[in-house]
Amino acid sequence: MDKQVLFDRWDKRSYLIRLGDATSQWFNVALLNGMPDESISGRSYLNTTIREEIGGYVKNRWIFLNWAANLLFFRQKNHTQLAYYEDIQRSAHRARHIQLSMKARGN
C-alpha cells in the first residue's frame, strides 16, 4: 500500500461542508452535552425517530430540533435521517483510516 495514502485527507468533501459538520458537532458538544462525532441533525433523528421505533420516550426539544433541521435544510429530503447515517459512515471511515495506519506501522 502507498504510505502517502495513509496521510492524505480521507474526507474529500468540500471545505464548507466539513466546516458545517464541525460546527454542528461543536454545538452538539458545547450546548447539548453530546458526543463529538455526532451532528445535531443526526442526534435529533436518533432521539426522535429511532427512539420512538424502540418504544422510548421522546423529549419535545428533540422533536423541535428534528423539525427545525428538516425545515432549515428543506432542499434535502429527510435531512436528519441522512445526517444520522452520514455520522455513522464518517465514523466508520475514520476507524478504517486508523486501522490502515496502524497496519502500515506494523501494529
Beta strands, then each sheet from edge to edge (+ up, - down):
end
